[in-house]
Amino acid sequence: MSSTQNNPDASVQLGQWLTEQGLAGVAQTELLEGYCVQLCDLGIPLMRFHVAQSLNHPNYNGSGYSWVRDGTALQENYEHTDAPPDQWLQSPLYSLMHSGGGELRERMIDSNEPSHFPILNDLHQSGATDYFAAGVAFDIGCEQLTQLNAPATNGVLVSWTSDSPNGFDDAHLDLLRQTLPNLGLALKAHGNRQMAQDLLGVYLGRDAGRRVLSGEIRRGSLQEIDAVIWNFDLQGFTSLAERISGPDMISLLNDYLAVAVDVIQDGGGNILKFMGDGLLAIFDVGEIDEDTRAALASIEVLEQRMAEKNAERAAAGLPVTDFTLALHAGEILYGNIGGESRLDFTVIGPVVNQTARISGMHRGLEQRIILSEEVYRAAQPTDYNLISLGRYMLRGVAEPKELYTFRSV
């Protein structure tokens, strides 16, 4: 007799534990590892556990977690694809969804014939005797979850594998079924939190997304910070866009903006917003001298990465372009601006406006990179070659400002 039969309250206890973990917001890996350990402690002859969960993410449409009794675990994300991979199409979980059934079971000890699911043959070779799978749909019917790359998918698929000589008995399966909704709810709670974190980070920026998720959501709530502002644009984009097709223009934008985003974030900066063919970013990594050093180091990397991207695109026969960059430093207001029903987490203040004015000087000064005197002063001492361009009046600024350009070390 299994210990689950000896303990009729096992499903209640496990279900309560899962609910508590979901309410506590524990990490997914901690939740699932704990769940597998709990099953083993209750006498479930669990050799392997796997869960696949849909995601609402720009880069991934699902995630997977696998646990094996020897203590190994694997977590992975599944990228968006134009067509589902063969490994997925040949899996029992895909068959479960495609059939519209609520469960799928294959007892490997009942037949000497190989399974038509390749993964079950591999598991059988490793000693597996029984396989059981089920799904939980969150907001839509399970019959709609037929494509791993379908944006509308929303739920989890779970499988349990046993290597017991007799596989799972009825009491084992009853406990798995009875606690599956609790497991699904705990995973949904974690998934919703992760989705909010991912999407806010992607659309608002990493720092702004974190601030909003932590509760900085009141309209008008602002924080004064010292930071370096980047105003990045693609050079000659307007005329270039008139000569290429719409899809080619989007491809070009994505290629070059991806370079700028990676460089800024790798250097400790945060993207605030995209503005047509450009973007606005800030470096706020510490004191203003630290912000400036991070920003200048990122310029050097940006020049190298943009040159590499141009060489790559030119070799492929694709149009290429260059960039302009204006930098200014000082005190800015960082927070929520907008109406009651539509807010933007952004920066405002004279320093932001002056950065835009400096950006307007590229053509007249024939310089791609222009820095304000505030950036120059904060950078001292520096090994970078910051060359004065002279003093200029900026529109809306009472006093002339000395501007500089940047040369790599």
Secondary structure as UniProt FT lines:
FT   HELIX           3..6
FT   TURN            8..9
FT   HELIX           10..24
FT   HELIX           28..41
FT   TURN            42..43
FT   STRAND          46..54
FT   STRAND          60..68
FT   TURN            69..70
FT   STRAND          73..79
FT   HELIX           86..89
FT   HELIX           92..99
FT   STRAND          103..107
FT   TURN            108..109
FT   HELIX           118..125
FT   TURN            126..127
FT   STRAND          130..137
FT   HELIX           142..144
FT   TURN            148..149
FT   TURN            151..152
FT   STRAND          155..162
FT   TURN            165..166
FT   HELIX           170..204
FT   HELIX           206..213
FT   TURN            214..215
FT   TURN            219..220
FT   STRAND          222..235
FT   HELIX           237..241
FT   TURN            242..243
FT   HELIX           246..266
FT   TURN            267..268
FT   STRAND          270..275
FT   TURN            276..277
FT   STRAND          278..283
FT   HELIX           288..315
FT   TURN            316..317
FT   STRAND          322..339
FT   TURN            340..341
FT   STRAND          342..348
FT   HELIX           350..359
FT   TURN            360..361
FT   HELIX           362..365
FT   STRAND          369..372
FT   HELIX           373..379
FT   STRAND          385..392
FT   TURN            395..396
FT   STRAND          401..407
//
